[in-house]
Amino acid sequence: MRIGDNVKIQNNVSVYDAVTLEDEVFCGPSMVFTNVFNPRSAVVRKGEYRRTLVRRGATLGANATVVCGVTIGRYAFVGAGAVVTRDIPDHALVVGVPPARSAG
């Protein structure tokens, strides 16, 4: 885990080992990072942590969820309640929840 300068982490946010927050990142209230892609209670997966990188100046809105293994670009804005499952480019605005994948 690395937290840069001037980062704001609001109430109810946990930042895990494999998360890097560059300078001036904003983490809104109750937003969530994950660190294991497919967690199971009875299976130790510390060796499977996926790295998450939040680039300089990005904003993560309240109650957003960032699934591990992604990079969020410089000054990108993730709207409140959004679910991030893939990389976000610099300066992008993303909102909502991606559609479910079929089990096939």
C-alpha positions as CSV (number, residue, x, y, z in Angstrom):
1,M,0.0,0.0,0.0
2,R,1.2,3.5,-0.8
3,I,-0.7,6.7,-0.2
4,G,0.5,9.8,-1.9
5,D,0.5,13.4,-0.8
6,N,-2.7,15.4,-0.3
7,V,-4.9,12.3,-0.6
8,K,-8.3,12.5,1.1
9,I,-9.8,9.3,2.5
10,Q,-13.3,9.8,3.8
11,N,-15.2,7.8,6.5
12,N,-15.5,4.0,6.1
13,V,-12.8,3.4,3.5
14,S,-10.3,0.6,3.8
15,V,-7.1,0.8,1.8
16,Y,-5.5,-2.7,1.3
17,D,-1.9,-3.8,0.8
18,A,-2.0,-4.0,-3.0
19,V,-3.6,-0.5,-3.5
20,T,-1.6,2.5,-4.6
21,L,-3.1,6.0,-4.4
22,E,-1.0,8.6,-6.1
23,D,-1.0,12.3,-5.0
24,E,-4.3,14.3,-4.7
25,V,-6.7,11.3,-5.0
26,F,-10.1,11.6,-3.3
27,C,-11.8,8.5,-1.9
28,G,-15.4,9.3,-1.0
29,P,-17.3,8.0,2.0
30,S,-17.8,4.3,2.1
31,M,-16.2,3.6,-1.2
32,V,-14.7,0.1,-1.4
33,F,-11.4,-1.4,-2.7
34,T,-11.1,-5.2,-3.1
35,N,-7.9,-7.1,-3.2
36,V,-8.8,-10.6,-4.2
37,F,-10.8,-11.3,-7.4
38,N,-12.6,-14.4,-6.2
39,P,-12.5,-14.5,-2.4
40,R,-13.4,-17.6,-0.4
41,S,-13.5,-17.9,3.3
42,A,-11.7,-21.2,3.5
43,V,-9.1,-20.5,0.9
44,V,-6.0,-18.4,1.7
45,R,-5.4,-16.1,-1.3
46,K,-2.8,-13.6,0.0
47,G,-0.5,-14.7,-2.8
48,E,-3.2,-13.8,-5.4
49,Y,-3.7,-10.1,-4.5
50,R,-4.2,-8.0,-7.6
51,R,-2.6,-4.6,-7.7
52,T,-4.9,-1.5,-8.0
53,L,-3.5,1.8,-9.1
54,V,-5.3,5.1,-8.7
55,R,-3.5,7.8,-10.6
56,R,-2.9,11.4,-9.6
57,G,-6.0,13.6,-9.0
58,A,-8.6,10.8,-9.5
59,T,-11.9,11.1,-7.6
60,L,-13.8,8.0,-6.4
61,G,-17.3,8.9,-5.4
62,A,-19.2,7.8,-2.3
63,N,-20.1,4.1,-2.2
64,A,-18.1,3.3,-5.4
65,T,-16.6,-0.2,-5.6
66,V,-13.2,-0.7,-7.3
67,V,-12.6,-4.4,-8.2
68,C,-8.9,-5.2,-7.7
69,G,-6.5,-5.3,-10.6
70,V,-7.5,-2.1,-12.4
71,T,-5.8,1.3,-13.0
72,I,-7.9,4.4,-12.7
73,G,-6.4,7.2,-14.8
74,R,-5.2,10.7,-13.9
75,Y,-8.0,13.0,-12.9
76,A,-10.7,10.4,-13.8
77,F,-14.0,10.7,-12.0
78,V,-15.8,7.7,-10.7
79,G,-19.4,8.6,-9.8
80,A,-21.1,7.7,-6.6
81,G,-22.2,4.0,-6.4
82,A,-20.3,3.1,-9.6
83,V,-18.7,-0.3,-9.9
84,V,-15.2,-0.3,-11.6
85,T,-14.3,-3.7,-13.2
86,R,-11.8,-2.5,-15.8
87,D,-9.2,0.2,-16.4
88,I,-10.4,3.8,-16.6
89,P,-8.5,6.2,-18.9
90,D,-7.2,9.6,-17.9
91,H,-9.8,12.3,-17.5
92,A,-12.7,9.9,-18.0
93,L,-16.1,10.2,-16.2
94,V,-17.6,6.8,-15.4
95,V,-20.9,6.0,-13.7
96,G,-23.1,3.0,-13.1
97,V,-22.7,-0.7,-13.0
98,P,-21.5,-2.8,-15.9
99,P,-23.9,-5.5,-17.1
100,A,-23.5,-9.0,-15.6
101,R,-21.5,-11.5,-17.6
102,S,-23.2,-14.7,-18.7
103,A,-22.1,-17.9,-16.8
104,G,-21.6,-19.7,-20.2
